[in-house]
Amino acid sequence: MARVKGGLMAQKRKRNILAEAKGYRFGRSKKKAQAREAIYHAQLHAFAHRKDKKNDFRRLWTVRINAALMAHGIKYSRFIKMLKDKNIELDRKVLATIAVESPEAFDRVVEQTKA
């Protein structure tokens, strides 16, 4: 019986791998083995950084809220505790957005927590 090399499927796999590696530099966009390894690592980094992004944004919101609170002489941790004590349910993302886009509204929130 004649040997079947699976040429059509092999070509398709190679084409798909190289299509996914399009834009990579040097052999990583032209050679199947290098492209496969580059894609593997790219996917690992993409997965890890999707998880990291959540922490990065939370850290950014904390910094923005803290910067806005400096004018009021309140520390971030005390402000968050005061919010919880007053049952004001604004999350950090909303607070950071308010602090950046409309400082006067943020001032009113701070006054509510102080009262």
Order of alpha helices (4+ residues) and beta strands (2+ residues): alpha-alpha-alpha-alpha-alpha
